Amino acid sequence: MAGPQVPNSAILYQNAEKSITLIDLPTSISQGQGLRGQALPSRTLLSSEPLREPYHSTEPKGETAKANVMARLGSYDHRIYRDLVCNGLRDITEHHWGHWCLPRQLSPMAQVRRGKKRKLNDVDLVNENVEHGPTEPDISLSRERTGHTRPAKMYSRLELSPSSTSRTSVFPDMSALSRRLVHNPRPDEIDIHLSSPSSTYHIPPGSSFFLTGIDDQTVGEFSKAASGFYSSPSSSAGPGQFDFILLDPPWQNRSVRRSRKYKTMRDCDPMVTVQGMLGNHIAPKALIACWITNKASSREAVLTALKDWDVELIEEWVWLKTTACGEPVYDINGVWRRPFEVLLVGRKVDWLEKSQPVGVAMKETIKRLIVGVPDVHSRKPCLRDLIEPMMPDACNYRALEIFARNLTAGWWAWGDEVLKFNWEKHWAK
């Protein structure tokens, strides 16, 4: 008999205070493809094999080597999360008697997770035991394809409207969708088919995407798109504003450059690029959430942006990655690689309520633990189930994900990989 579980949800366990959550990553993304109360598409998101044992230790040997690593990462002490992690694992072990993840259907493009036997990068080999699948289309947008060398576009909006005999909209190539707001106004899914290269993408109901790189020019184009689409205020947000904004910046670090699996913004700081514009699109009491790396500099960059936006840090969510047996994938006391990532969560402050400088917590921040068995490399859980209870109206709010790699029903997505995991070959019927 399993412990407490939220019905019809990717949440496998959650304590009464909702401070500890065990979530199934691929299921969270799958369920994010449909609107609340409506039937989900009859598909399964393809995934990677759950890790069975922790990764081989890559910790520096000796105190001098550890000190050098700490100096590069910065002064922020991640040991403050140790008690949260240990207590959370203990709580799940005592109250949850089910599996730590749901059964997965493996992708032929999935990468091997080598566990303790692997000494270099975590996942950089194709699984020899699985027949190689199709080659993923390159959806990266070069300056030539997106027209960055041309003058900025006027605000352009594309409402998807497939014919009465088909739910598919056909376009010649990806450039037909780039640098314009694409919106699915229907309460059901629409497919986009590209003729070159031949590929199909599933577009969730109510979702919108702005397919561009993020730079000094496209931030202005996005701002016009948001203000044009939301030209009137809602009950909680002004024109062009969002109630929830999630950022997953492509921070640079050594392991990212070595793995070549992430796209990073080499020419500019990701937070600085959006910082000046984004403040105009934050609703009066909106939530802002941003993923950071282990480097203190990324935390400082986000706190600086929050201060500029008059947003108070209110919570820190720690996403702990475990094996299928509930062990952290790395030593929780490690200095080089840690088994968790941190999401900083802030709320827009009303000037009448503000009693001290913004950007720092007005009181001790609430810390929550999200536990999950890692999925395909770099894929994060969909947070919709955890965010909606914090919205002014869980059934009617405006949400935006920046640097997104998949779409979520009812949300906006902005970035040059927003359609990545909505490609049809990432799913099985």
Secondary structure as GFF3:
##gff-version 3
##sequence-region A 1 429
A	DSSP	beta_strand	11	14	.	.	.	ID=ss1
A	DSSP	beta_strand	20	23	.	.	.	ID=ss2
A	DSSP	alpha_helix	25	31	.	.	.	ID=ss3
A	DSSP	beta_strand	44	45	.	.	.	ID=ss4
A	DSSP	alpha_helix	63	73	.	.	.	ID=ss5
A	DSSP	three_ten_helix	78	81	.	.	.	ID=ss6
A	DSSP	alpha_helix	82	95	.	.	.	ID=ss7
A	DSSP	three_ten_helix	115	117	.	.	.	ID=ss8
A	DSSP	alpha_helix	143	146	.	.	.	ID=ss9
A	DSSP	beta_strand	157	159	.	.	.	ID=ss10
A	DSSP	beta_strand	168	171	.	.	.	ID=ss11
A	DSSP	three_ten_helix	174	176	.	.	.	ID=ss12
A	DSSP	beta_strand	181	183	.	.	.	ID=ss13
A	DSSP	beta_strand	190	194	.	.	.	ID=ss14
A	DSSP	beta_strand	199	203	.	.	.	ID=ss15
A	DSSP	beta_strand	208	211	.	.	.	ID=ss16
A	DSSP	alpha_helix	218	229	.	.	.	ID=ss17
A	DSSP	beta_strand	242	247	.	.	.	ID=ss18
A	DSSP	alpha_helix	254	259	.	.	.	ID=ss19
A	DSSP	alpha_helix	270	278	.	.	.	ID=ss20
A	DSSP	three_ten_helix	279	281	.	.	.	ID=ss21
A	DSSP	beta_strand	282	292	.	.	.	ID=ss22
A	DSSP	alpha_helix	296	308	.	.	.	ID=ss23
A	DSSP	beta_strand	311	321	.	.	.	ID=ss24
A	DSSP	beta_strand	340	348	.	.	.	ID=ss25
A	DSSP	beta_strand	366	372	.	.	.	ID=ss26
A	DSSP	alpha_helix	384	387	.	.	.	ID=ss27
A	DSSP	three_ten_helix	388	390	.	.	.	ID=ss28
A	DSSP	beta_strand	399	402	.	.	.	ID=ss29
A	DSSP	beta_strand	412	415	.	.	.	ID=ss30
A	DSSP	three_ten_helix	420	422	.	.	.	ID=ss31
A	DSSP	three_ten_helix	424	426	.	.	.	ID=ss32
A	DSSP	beta_strand	427	428	.	.	.	ID=ss33
###
